[in-house]
Amino acid sequence: MKPAHKAMRHDKDSLSKEIFKGSIASAVVYSGSNVMRIAVKNPIVVFGLGVVSGFLIHKYRKDII
């Protein structure tokens, strides 16, 4: 059995790719939280988001399950 650090293959760009992915995910979460903070203040927007999400879940229910 090989040691774990020798069994995994790494290229020289793997660390930079992971850092980039993490920074993009962080930016998406931060911007999404700002959008949701604004959207929650208006009940019509919350209702609209519920209708749209319900429609999309119903439309793609076979793909989801």
Wavefront OBJ file of the C-alpha trace (Angstrom):
o trace
v 0.000 0.000 0.000
v 1.348 3.422 -0.940
v 1.441 6.295 1.530
v -1.370 8.789 1.024
v 0.874 11.646 -0.028
v 2.460 9.506 -2.766
v -0.778 7.961 -3.991
v -2.356 11.314 -4.843
v -1.223 12.996 -8.033
v -0.736 16.744 -7.974
v 0.164 19.103 -10.718
v 1.725 22.482 -10.147
v -1.545 24.353 -10.764
v -3.768 22.330 -8.440
v -3.297 24.608 -5.434
v -3.935 27.777 -7.429
v -7.051 26.230 -8.992
v -8.434 25.335 -5.563
v -7.709 28.810 -4.202
v -9.458 30.334 -7.222
v -12.481 28.052 -6.775
v -12.680 28.962 -3.094
v -12.539 32.690 -3.785
v -15.263 32.430 -6.438
v -17.474 30.404 -4.094
v -16.944 32.956 -1.344
v -17.879 35.824 -3.671
v -21.036 34.016 -4.826
v -22.148 33.317 -1.259
v -21.477 36.920 -0.207
v -23.366 38.424 -3.156
v -26.189 35.911 -2.751
v -26.597 36.804 0.903
v -26.866 40.491 -0.005
v -29.513 39.740 -2.630
v -31.500 37.592 -0.196
v -31.264 40.266 2.510
v -32.870 42.760 0.112
v -35.414 40.241 -1.208
v -36.665 39.196 2.239
v -37.683 42.766 3.053
v -40.377 42.722 0.357
v -43.098 40.056 0.751
v -44.081 40.207 -2.930
v -40.536 39.268 -3.930
v -40.551 36.366 -1.456
v -43.841 35.132 -2.928
v -42.461 35.470 -6.457
v -39.316 33.544 -5.555
v -41.491 30.788 -4.095
v -43.614 30.601 -7.243
v -40.566 30.488 -9.507
v -38.799 27.856 -7.416
v -41.978 25.765 -7.239
v -42.385 25.977 -11.011
v -38.787 24.952 -11.647
v -38.983 22.071 -9.171
v -42.204 20.859 -10.798
v -40.754 21.223 -14.301
v -37.528 19.335 -13.530
v -38.925 16.908 -10.919
v -37.903 13.818 -12.912
v -34.334 15.072 -13.253
v -34.134 15.949 -9.559
v -35.305 12.552 -8.319
l 1 2 3 4 5 6 7 8 9 10 11 12 13 14 15 16 17 18 19 20 21 22 23 24 25 26 27 28 29 30 31 32 33 34 35 36 37 38 39 40 41 42 43 44 45 46 47 48 49 50 51 52 53 54 55 56 57 58 59 60 61 62 63 64 65
